[in-house]
Amino acid sequence: MYIFLLFLPSLQGFQTFLFFNNIKMILPIIGYGDPVLRKVGEAVSEDYPNLKETIVNMFDTMYNAYGVGLAAPQIGLPIRIFVIDTTPFSDDEDLSKDEQTELKSFKKTFINAKMLVEEGEEWGFNEGCLSIPEVREDVFRNEKITIEYLDEDFNKKTESFDGLIARVIQHEYDHIEGILFTDKISSLKKRLIKNKLQNIMEGKTRPDYKMKFLVKKGR
Ligand SMILES: [Zn+2]
């Protein structure tokens, strides 16, 4: 109890307390309409406050919502970080054994990512987003990417990915550029989901995870 009180005066101390005591911090996911989702994320330095804790919290928040990726703007931070764990996709029996194995172990943090190349044929996949619950649309993206990024220990990497892993990276990378998957659909489909998006902005949606909306309920 005393330790708890000692840490209370600052949020930074509180986060550190949770981190070292292995207590999960599930953060509310920012809903469609909030301007933070439209900002181009800023690069982070190694001394960004609570960087390790922030990354752990992002993974915990993503797992809690059964997502495969989460970008920092989705927890209200306009910075260039996203996390990915494609394990849930590995059950798909339409995929080859190799793809299943790759998806099962793909867990990565991308810091200050820069997309270098997007190439290959565009293919459609039904995407969703934790910030836009109950909306799913086919999005067309190139099949292969090459991306430069820093891992969570700030080691610089340049890697190429294809298939579903590339797809998830492209979706998350868009988030740190202020782009949402709903920007990439036809104008007809945009019109069809307009009301759904409006409802999300007003908090009229009930996902089974905690969210924060632009317009508070009851107003
Ligand atoms: Zn998303």
Boltz pocket constraint, residues with backbone or C-beta under 6 A from the ligand:
constraints:
  - pocket:
      binder: B
      contacts: [[A, 69], [A, 128], [A, 129], [A, 130], [A, 131], [A, 171], [A, 175]]
      max_distance: 6.0
